[in-house]
Amino acid sequence: MLDQTPPRTCPAHAPADHPALPRPRTGVLLANLGTPDGTDYWSMRRYLGEFLSDKRVIDYPSWKWQPILQLIVLSKRPFSSGEAYRSIWNTEADESPLMTITKAQTTKIRAELAATYGDDVMVDFCMRYGNPSTASKVQAMVAAGCERILFFPLYPQYAGATTATANDQFFRALMAEKWQPATRTVAPYFDTPLYIEALAQSVERKYAELDTQPDVLVCSYHGLPERYLTEGDPYHCQCQKTTRLLKERLGWDDSRIITTFQSKFGPEDWLQPYTVEEVARLAEAGKTNIAVCAPAFSADCIETLEEINEEIRESFEEAGGTHFTYVPCLNDDDAHITALTAVIRENLQGWLDAG
């Protein structure tokens, strides 16, 4: 974690009464979606209330959406969501898998960057929703002497409901700082060769464990309302390109890999095909042995461990599927850490030189 009490000195040639300042450093702040503090009703309600009140996530007018959210959704959904989280909860650490994995990713990235930049770079993480908050980590980095902060939303593909809202929260945190650091945000990295390589290796490792190769690899991405695409969000196109690049790296033809979208919410049409329906269609068409991966998620979470590996698996098996394989997210796999660290080093160019 960040050292909250770094050494402080006075600037050169400063008067004797000048306040001491910490040594200038550069911060790298990783950001993920978020997690409830617990699986109880009130923890889930706080988390879901923050998440579902985000205009980037649900962009309906507040006068229309908030009564529905407060009186209906948040009266019922915390119970079902809490049950889903309990099925995957890291009981030993008393935290969600997303929190456990993000901590591990941060530790490994911190070690990689320390080998290059020494103590000149500080690395930590925050969550868009829940704790640790973006504002608390920005405050801590500024207090520790970070005059520059590289903000890295851990989403390979850009979407307004993921990357943009993480950036929004970062900028809001900066508004509270008397002395703002210089900042940069990291662009989507869905087409970087090291990321595609890490993704391909994860598929190859899982397939090597199987006695029979799956008929189809389903690349399931988190969903968005279909109209977001027509309004200019590039997410759908970046997901399609991710699948294509993965297919080319694996040397497969089009019949062995498809793109689908999960986590539909509300009455609108969302990006299609829907994963839960498509896996059932595959089973009914005789594709009874499939694998599913989740290239939009940098870490396993409720959408992968519960939704894919439980709900979507159940849909497939009820339709006649016999073999369902889930390919875990890249998490803190070494190839993934190498890819993420390379993106960070590229974005630090001009600020820092390798030691």
N, C-alpha and C positions, 0 to 999 in steps of 0.2 A: 504494500500500500504506500501511499504518498507519505513522506516525512512532513509532518505538520509544523515542525520547529526547525527549519533549515538554518544554517549559520548566516548571520547578518553582519554586514560591514558598512561603513560609510563610504560614499563615492570619493574618488580621489579629488583632492583640492576642495572638498566640501568644508563649510564652517563646522566648528566643534559641536554645535547644537543640531546639526543635520541628523534626521532620523536614520538609523541603520537600515539597510536594504539587503534582501537575500541576493545571493549570486545569480546573475541572469541565466536562465535555462530555457529549453524548448520543451513544451508539453505535447504528448501524443495522447489524445483522448478517444478511446474506442467507445462506440455506442451501439447498444442493442435495443430490442423492442421493450422489454420489461417483464416484470414478474410480480405476482402478489407476494406479500410478506408471509402469508400463511394460507391454509385452505379453508379456514372458518368463514362464516357468512360475511362478517364485517370486513375482513381483509379482502375477500373477493369483491365485495361491493365497492370498496374504495378503488381498487385496481380497475375494475370494469367501468366504474363511473368516470374515471380519468380517461381511460382508453376510448370509450364510446362517446365522450363529450368532445373529442378532438375533431375539429372541422375538416381536417385532412382525411379522417377516417369515415365519418358520417357527415356529409355536407348539406344535409337538409336544414332548412331554417330552424333556429332554436325554438321559436314559438310552436312549431309543429313537432319537433323531435324530442325536446326535453320532457314534456309531459309523458310521452310514451316511455322514454328511458327511465325516468324517475318512478313512475307509478306502476309500470308493467314489467319492463325488462329487468330493472334492478331489484324488483321484488321476487322474481323467480330465478333468473339466470345465475346468481351467486351460488345457489344450491347445486345446480347441475354442473357448473364450472368447477366448484369446489370438489365435487365427487370425481370429476375428470382429473383434476390436479392430484388428488390423493392417490389415484391409480399409478401415477408416475413419480410422486414426490420422493426426493432424496431424504429419507427419514434420518439417516445418520448425521447429515449436516443441517437438517431441518431447513431445506431450501429447495427451490425448483431445479430441475436438471439444467435449464438455461443459465441460471446463476452459477451453478457448479462449473459448467463448461466455459462460460465467459471468464470466470476467474482463472481457469487453467490456460485459456488462450492468452490472457493478459500476462500471466507469469512467464510464459514461453516467449512471447513477443518482447517483453521487457528484457529478458536475458539476451535475446538476439540483438536488440538495439544497443544494449550496454556493451556488447562485444565490439560494436562498430563506433559508437559515439561516447563511450564511457559515461560519466555522470552528467554530461551536457543535456541528456534527454530524460524526461520523466514520462512514464507510461502508466495510465490508469484507465478505468472503464466507468461508464455510466449507463443508466437505463432511461429511455424516453418516458416510460410510465413506471411509477413505483420507485423503489430505492435500489442503489444509490442514485439520487437525482442528478440530472445534468447540471443544475445550478450549483449544487453542493460541490461537485467535482471541479467546475470552473473556478469557484471561489477558492478551493484548496490549491489549485495549480497557480493561480495568481498570487496567493499568499506565499507560496513556495518559491516565487521568483520567475515563473514562466512568463517571459515577455512575448513569446510566440506560442500559439497552440494550433496543432494540426488536428482537426476533428474528423474522425473516420467512422461513418455509419457502416456497420457490418452487414450490408445488403449488397450482394453482387449486382443485382439489377436495380435500376432506379425506379421508384414509384413515389407519387405524391404522398401516399399513405404510409410510407416507410422512411425512405431517405429524406424527403422534403420536410416531414414533420420533425424528424430528428434534428435537422439543420435549423428549423424554426426555433426549437427549444434551446439550441445552443446560442442562437443570436439573441433570444430573450434573456438568457443568462448573462450575456455580455453587456446588455443594457443596464444591468445593475452594478457594473464595475466602474469605479471612479477613474481608474487608469486601465483602459482596455488593452489587452495584448493584441499584437498583430495575429491574424488568423488565416487559415486555409481550410477548405473542406475537400474531402477526397471524392473524386468522381466514381461512378460505377465501374466495377472491375470484371464484369461478366465475361468479357472477351479476352482477358489477358491470358497468355499461353500457360503461365504457371498455375493459374486457377483451373483452367480446363484440364491440365495435366493431373492435378490433384484429384479432380472430379473423376477423371477416367481411371486413375489408379484405384480409387475407392470401389468403383464398379468391378474392375478386374479382380480385385482381392475377394470381393463377395462372391463373384461368379466362380472363382477357383475353389471355393468351399462347397459348392453344390455338386451333387451327383449328376443332375440333369440341368442343362442350360435353359433358362426361361425363354418362352416364346417371344415375349415383348418386355422391354424396359419402359415403364411409365415414368416420365419426368413430371412430377406433380408440383406445380408452383402455387403459392398462395393467390387467392383470387382478388379481383377488383370489379366494380360495376363496369359493364360493357361501355357505357357512355364515357368513362374516363379516357378510353382510347380515342374516341372521336373528339374529345376536348383537348387532346394534345399530350397525354401521358404516354411515354415511350415504353412502359413496362412490358406490354404484350410483345412488342417487336424484339426487345432484349431477351425475353424468355425464349422466343422462337429461335433466336440466334444462338443462345446458349445450348439448346438441344442440338442444333445443327453442328456446332463446333464439337460437341461431345461425340456425336455420331461419326464425324469425320476422323476425330482422333482415335476412336475405337475401330474404325475401318468397317463399319456396318452399313447395310443398305437401309432404305426408309422403312421397311417392314418390321424392323427389330426395335424401333424406338418411337415413342409418341410424346406429345406435349399435352398436359391437361392442367386444370385449375381446381383448387379446393377451397373450402371455408366460405361458401356462399352465405350471405347474411341479408335478410330483408327481402322485399317483394320484387326488386328489379332483376332484370337479366344481368348476369355476370359473365365474365370471360368464359368461353366454352372451348372444348367439352369439359363438363364437370367430372372430376376424378371419380367421385363415388358412383356416378352413372356409367362412366366409360369402362371401369374395371368389370362391372356386371355385364356390360355388352360384350367385352372380350371373352368372358367366361362362357356366355351363351353362344358365342361364335366358335367355340372350340379351343380358344386360347386359355387353357386351364392351368398353365404354369407361367406366372408373371413375376417380375420384380418391380419395385417402386423406389424411386429416389426423389429427393427434394432439393433441387439445386438453388432454390431461392433462399434457403435458410443456411446461415453460417454455423448454426448450432442446433442440436436437437432440442425440441421444445414441445409444448402441448399439441401443436399442429402436426408434429411428426410422430411423437411417441404415443399419443392417444388417438388423434384423428386418423392418421394413416395406418398405424399398426394395430388399431382396434376397429374403428368404425368402417374405414375403407376396406380393410381386410374382410370384415364381416359381410359387406356388400358383395365382394367378389366370391366368397365361399357360398353364400346363399344362392348365388346364380349358377353354381356348379363348378367353381374354381377349386382346384385341389392343391396347388402349390403356390404359396404367396411368400415372397422374399422382400424384406425391407432392407434397403441399402442405407446405412446410417449417414447422417450429415458429416461433413468434414471435421467438425468439432476442433479438437486440438491435435489432430494428425500432423505429423511433421511436415508433410508436403503442403498442407494448408497453411501452416505457420510460415513456411518459406515463401509461399505466394503472398500472404498478407504483409509480411515484412518487406518484401520487394516493392509492393505498392507504397508502403510507408516511406521507404528510402527514396523512391522516385519523387514523392511529394515533398520531401525535406530538402531536395536539391535547391541550392541558392540560399538556403538558411544555414545548413550545416554541411561540412565536408567530412567524408569518412576518415577516421583516425588511422 
